Amino acid sequence: MDSIGEMPVSRTDCSVERIDSLEVLRPTGGLDAFTAGRMRHVFEVVPDRDTIAVLVDLSRVDFVDSAGLGLLVSLAAVPVTVA
């Protein structure tokens, strides 16, 4: 995590791997107020009509604040649906 003055700034990337009908999302870095919007977009656009489940591998995430936790909880509550 970098900082600007006294305020920390997270850097997050997300790799995506498809295994049969499973999408595996692997964010790296921090999930916080600065990155939650970008990660929400990635988590919402990745599934397609052949996706049965989405797995979020958090093993490379080194920081989660309340905004990141809120993102994960809100996404867990919504089933994957594709029009």
N, C-alpha and C positions, 0 to 999 in steps of 0.2 A: 504494500500500500504506500503510495506517495502522499505528500502533503503540500498544501498551498497555504502558507502562513501557518495558522493553527488548525486549519480544517483538513482532515484526511480526505484523500481522493482515491477511490477504488478503481482498479482496472479489471475488467471482466471480459473474457472471451468465452465462446461456447462452441465446442465441436459437436457434430451430429453424426451418428452412425446408425445405419439401418441393419437390423438383423431379422430377416424374414418380415413379419408384420409388426415388429417392435422397433420404435424409435428410441435410441439412447442419446440423451442430451448430457454433455459433460461440461458444465460451466467451470471456469478456472478463475481464481481471484476472489473478489468479494461480491456478495449480494447485499446491496444497501440502497439507500435513497437515491444515490447517483446512478446506479446500474439497474434498478428494478424495472423501470419502464422499458429499457432495451431488452432485458431478458424476458419480460412478459411477451413482447412482440415475437421473439425467437420461439418461445414455448408455444405460442398460439398458431404460428404459421407453418411450423414444421410438419405436423401430422397431415397425412393425405387420406384418401378414401380407403387405402389398403392397410392403414395403421389400426391395429387392435389395441395397443397399449403404448404408453410413453413412460420411459424410465428416466428419472433425473438422477445422475450419479454425482453426488456432492463430495466425493473423495478429494477433489482438487480445489475445493472452496475453502479459503482460509479465514473468512470473516462473514458473518451474517448479522445484520442489525434488524430492528423491528420491521422495517420496510421489506427487507429480503424475506423474513419469516412470513410476513403477511402475503407476499407474492406466492410463496410455496403453499401456504394453507389455502389460498383462494384457488390456485390451480388444481390442488388435490380434490377440491370439492366439486369440480366441474368435469363431467365425463367427456371423453373425446368424441366429438361429433363433427362429421364432415358432410357438407351438402353435396 
